[in-house]
Each structure stands twice: as structure tokens, then as C-alpha cells.
């Protein structure tokens, strides 16, 4: 298994923090009885941000595997990771 380098994960962490703020806004919108369309639009943005963070994590892991020339890359495991975000 490939470990993630914290310095490479700074953009991912920033994206997740933004998504966390967006999600808090969605909760507030629902609590305040805001328009359904606006709530769903914001929820969609949160979902996309989280998906992109996941893809960035997976691609970072793949990049490390290729750099190291590792034979540890398990195709089934990678496929499962990608599909978990689909």
C-alpha cells in the first residue's frame, strides 16, 4: 500500500475544508427553509468537491507507485477505489 505524503495533500485538504464549509451552508439552508433548487445546487457542489478530492488522492497514490516502479499496484483494488467514487 502506498502512503500519502502530507505535503502533496495540501490542495486536497484545502478542497475538503471548502467542501466542509459548503456542507455547513447546505445544512443551514435546509434549517432556514431555503429554496429546494438552491439547496440541491449547493449539495451538488459539495459532492463534486469531495469526488475531486478522492480522485486527487487516488492519482497521487498511483503516481507514487509508478515513480517507485512498484509492483504493488493491485488492479482490482484500484478499480474498486475508482468505482467507489463513481
C-alpha contacts under 8 A as a table, 3 or more apart, distances in Angstrom:
res1	aa1	res2	aa2	distance
1	X	72	X	6.98
1	X	73	X	7.98
2	X	61	X	5.97
2	X	64	X	7.14
2	X	65	X	6.94
3	X	61	X	7.27
4	X	8	X	7.48
4	X	9	X	7.34
4	X	57	X	7.73
4	X	60	X	7.39
4	X	61	X	6.59
5	X	8	X	5.36
5	X	9	X	6.52
6	X	9	X	5.05
6	X	10	X	6.77
7	X	10	X	5.79
8	X	11	X	7.33
8	X	60	X	7.73
9	X	12	X	5.04
9	X	13	X	6.06
9	X	57	X	7.54
10	X	13	X	5.11
10	X	14	X	6.18
11	X	14	X	5.02
11	X	15	X	6.15
12	X	15	X	5.07
12	X	16	X	6.17
12	X	53	X	5.28
12	X	56	X	6.89
12	X	57	X	7.42
13	X	16	X	5.05
13	X	17	X	6.09
13	X	53	X	7.97
14	X	17	X	5.11
14	X	18	X	6.27
15	X	18	X	5.15
15	X	19	X	6.20
15	X	49	X	6.50
15	X	50	X	7.62
15	X	53	X	6.59
16	X	19	X	4.88
16	X	20	X	6.03
16	X	49	X	7.05
16	X	50	X	6.40
16	X	53	X	6.79
17	X	20	X	4.94
17	X	21	X	6.35
18	X	21	X	5.10
18	X	22	X	6.21
19	X	22	X	4.89
19	X	23	X	6.01
19	X	45	X	7.97
19	X	46	X	5.17
19	X	49	X	6.01
19	X	50	X	6.71
20	X	23	X	5.08
20	X	24	X	6.28
20	X	46	X	7.80
21	X	24	X	5.11
21	X	25	X	6.32
22	X	25	X	4.99
22	X	26	X	6.30
22	X	42	X	7.03
22	X	43	X	7.83
22	X	45	X	7.88
22	X	46	X	6.10
23	X	26	X	4.95
23	X	27	X	6.33
23	X	42	X	7.89
23	X	43	X	6.99
23	X	46	X	6.26
24	X	27	X	5.14
24	X	28	X	6.29
25	X	28	X	5.01
25	X	29	X	6.07
26	X	29	X	4.99
26	X	30	X	6.26
26	X	39	X	6.01
26	X	42	X	6.39
26	X	43	X	6.45
27	X	30	X	5.23
27	X	31	X	6.19
28	X	31	X	4.98
28	X	32	X	6.05
29	X	32	X	5.11
29	X	33	X	6.16
29	X	34	X	5.17
29	X	39	X	6.51
30	X	33	X	5.04
30	X	34	X	5.92
30	X	39	X	7.02
31	X	34	X	7.81
34	X	38	X	7.21
34	X	39	X	6.96
35	X	38	X	5.44
35	X	39	X	6.39
36	X	39	X	5.11
36	X	40	X	6.14
37	X	40	X	5.24
37	X	41	X	6.07
38	X	41	X	5.09
38	X	42	X	6.25
39	X	42	X	5.27
39	X	43	X	6.09
40	X	43	X	4.92
40	X	44	X	6.02
41	X	44	X	5.13
41	X	45	X	6.43
42	X	45	X	5.04
42	X	46	X	6.36
43	X	46	X	5.07
43	X	47	X	6.23
44	X	47	X	5.06
44	X	48	X	6.22
45	X	48	X	5.19
45	X	49	X	6.19
46	X	49	X	5.16
46	X	50	X	6.27
47	X	50	X	5.25
47	X	51	X	6.15
48	X	51	X	5.01
48	X	52	X	6.08
49	X	52	X	5.18
49	X	53	X	6.25
50	X	53	X	5.07
50	X	54	X	6.28
51	X	54	X	5.04
51	X	55	X	6.24
51	X	85	X	6.12
52	X	55	X	5.03
52	X	56	X	6.09
53	X	56	X	5.07
53	X	57	X	6.27
54	X	57	X	5.12
54	X	58	X	6.28
54	X	85	X	7.11
55	X	58	X	5.08
55	X	59	X	6.03
55	X	82	X	7.52
55	X	85	X	7.73
56	X	59	X	5.13
56	X	60	X	6.02
57	X	60	X	5.15
57	X	61	X	6.30
58	X	61	X	5.15
58	X	62	X	6.26
58	X	81	X	7.50
58	X	82	X	7.69
59	X	62	X	4.98
59	X	63	X	6.04
60	X	63	X	5.07
60	X	64	X	6.30
61	X	64	X	5.18
61	X	65	X	6.32
62	X	65	X	5.04
62	X	66	X	6.26
62	X	73	X	7.88
63	X	66	X	5.21
63	X	67	X	6.12
64	X	67	X	5.10
64	X	68	X	6.10
65	X	68	X	5.27
65	X	69	X	6.08
65	X	70	X	5.20
65	X	71	X	7.81
65	X	72	X	7.45
65	X	73	X	6.79
66	X	69	X	4.95
66	X	70	X	6.32
67	X	70	X	7.68
70	X	73	X	6.80
73	X	78	X	7.58
74	X	77	X	5.28
74	X	78	X	6.24
75	X	78	X	5.14
75	X	79	X	6.06
76	X	79	X	5.05
76	X	80	X	6.10
77	X	80	X	5.05
77	X	81	X	6.25
78	X	81	X	5.02
78	X	82	X	6.22
79	X	82	X	5.18
79	X	83	X	6.07
80	X	83	X	5.13
80	X	84	X	6.02
81	X	84	X	5.17
81	X	85	X	6.93
82	X	85	X	5.55
82	X	86	X	6.72
83	X	86	X	4.91
